[in-house]
């Protein structure tokens, strides 16, 4: 028997063995029943917090927030009509608690009477992890870009100065809008070097605008992104220094992953 015939024989034998094994296989062979996933009750209305969520703002008070400039001071943004409105004279606010990986839902509204252009039009930002040593972190941009051109990696839905949104999904000023975020925090080695980068998926108004984007580092206004070792971090809302009318936030909740 020559080598070619021998190889054909081996292949045919393997095919017979595989076919026989498949015939003897059962559906149960690829089923497993444990561990059983935890039951989570969804909110009754789209956007409502599920049963396992941490409520960061329910429209009543700012008990879950502190002033970024002085973490011992309570946040002093205005609360009315189940929403919090940026107080630019007070500055940024951030969560009392720190988080690592999470799912975040947050809603925001650009004022109907908004003025200004480019970055000076309803500017704010959601820092998905704010650095504990002061300024900086990883910013998801908030801005009015319904009909307001600006640099694309700085428009609403962008990871600031790094990743433009896949599409512009902005609603008109005066309408409530939403972000749903899945955040995976960066990990660091003992020596401070990067073990794995941060990743983020974002839906704006139900539309995918960031698809598992791998961050290059933080999101500075000037300069290149970089990573510095940190652990769990608070979420920060920005009181931007532009002169346009301040924006509002509501219905903020989080699920730790």
Secondary structure, DSSP 8 states (H G I E B T S, - for coil): --HHHHHHHHHHHHHHHHHHHHHH--GGGG----S--------SSTT---TT-EEEE-SS--TTEEESS-TTSB---EEETTEEE--TTT--EEESS-BSSEEEEEEEE--TT----TTSSS-EEEEEEE-TTSS-EEEEEE---SS----GGGSTTSBTTTB--SS-----TTSEEEEEEEEE--EE-TTS-EEE--EEEEEETTEEEEEEEE--S---SSS--------SB--EE-----SS---EEEEEEEEE-
